[in-house]
Amino acid sequence: MLDDIEFAIGDQIITLTPQGYLHPEYTGKKNANECQAGFVASKDGQYRLGRNFLRNFKVGLDFENNQIVLDAKPGFASIRKAGEKKEIIEYVHQSSSSLPAFL
């Protein structure tokens, strides 16, 4: 079992479950049971959060206040203020016909 990944953005702690940060490896083989992390460090040691991060959230763009608003997808991610107690994120396995396309 893999651990959740946590990181801070401003005063927010974002937690991703393995279901939120892993995706199938594109091996060309049907029904391959391999997966890989959806992000890696760049040459300068920074992480750029893109599609593999954003798929775990509903994203709102507030142009008037120059803000990005995230609403976590239950079972895949959570957001809390720094210093708040971490909640346990439960992932309930669904039948493959009802899983999102990226799983």
Secondary structure, DSSP 8 states (H G I E B T S, - for coil): ----EEEEETTEEEEE-HHHHEEE---S-TT---EEES--B-TTS-B---HHHHTTEEEEEETTTTEEEEEE-TTTEEEEETTS-----------GGGS-TT-
